[in-house]
Amino acid sequence: MSFASFSDFLAMGHHGLYVWSAYGICLAVLALNVATPLLARRRYLQEEARRLRRETKP
């Protein structure tokens, strides 16, 4: 499919809202799939460091 202009490309034959929102939702889910384990690892390491400090206190 060929488009006459960039605005026609964005409109996607009047289906642009559906198409671009689907891409946006997909990218948001992918970003969450990457960010969630990273944040959980950071939280785990902070909790372990806190626990070790508590255990080594005299």
KAGIQUI-V267383 format. One record per pair of residues at least 4 apart in sequence whose ideal C-beta (glycine too) atoms are under 8 Angstrom apart, sorted by the first residue. I is the first residue (numbers start at 1). GAP is how many residues later the second one is. Records with the same first field share a line. If there is no record, write none. Layout:
# KAGIQUI-V267383
I: GAP / GAP
This chain:
# KAGIQUI-V267383
3: 5 / 6
4: 4
5: 4
6: 4
7: 4
10: 6 / 10
11: 5
12: 4 / 7 / 8
15: 4
16: 4
17: 4
18: 4
19: 4
20: 4
21: 4
22: 4
23: 4
24: 4
25: 4
26: 4
27: 4
28: 4
29: 4
30: 4
31: 4
32: 4
33: 4
34: 4
35: 4
36: 4
37: 4
38: 4
39: 4
40: 4
41: 4
42: 4
43: 4
44: 4
45: 4
46: 4
47: 4
48: 4
49: 4
50: 4
51: 4
52: 4
53: 4
